[in-house]
Amino acid sequence: MIEVKELSKSYKVGSETVNAVDNVSLTIDKGEFVAIVGHSGSGKTTLLSLMGGLTKPVSGTVTIDGVNLWSISDNDLSVFRNRKMNFIYQFSSLIPTLNSLENVMLPTAFGKEITNASEYASELLELMGLKDKKFSYPSQLSGGQQRRVAIARAFINRPEIILADEPTGDLDEETEAEVMTLFHRMNSEQKITFICVTHSTDIAKQCRKTYRMSQGAIKEA
């Protein structure tokens, strides 16, 4: 379970203070499929970063399965993230000198041991429609194919939580539908908790619960 309590994050922009996340509280149960929607600049991405332990709040807490993310050391937090969650960013961020299979397997080099990692990486690429692109490098892939490799990479550590920031932003409608089908399959079969930041009303409609952010505040839609 993820518990966010009175979470706030502000930034200085010139002489002004911008409250990117303003006293947000919410609870997300294990196995939930949640969308966070809102206009650009509403605080969605900042909230996702706070929940994933990537950005430190000004105040408030993020507790995941009883662990307060900001009460443990940076090293323990890194280990916790590696074992518990994974991220899908707005950009693919693939390593250009690694092929698709190696990019998907990369998170396994940082702590969490995965049995038959190469076989599972191949399976994930096949699920993403990239069976014939396993040994292709990012420069040999289209933008949409790169995004699908990045999505496959997010599942290699068998995470309990996926934090996704516009996960289908540069995909065509057909591929977006395939990706969402995969997400729902992983949610149903593996009980992975999904938190998706999105501008897409179609994606939001497919989630069991939707929160809307505006000027750093949040409410259930």
Helices and strands as residue ranges (DSSP letters): E 2-13, E 16-28, E 33-37, H 44-51, E 59-64, E 67-68, G 69-71, H 74-84, E 85-88, H 100-105, G 106-110, H 117-127, G 131-133, G 138-140, H 143-155, E 161-165, H 173-190, E 193-197, H 201-206, E 209-214, E 217-220
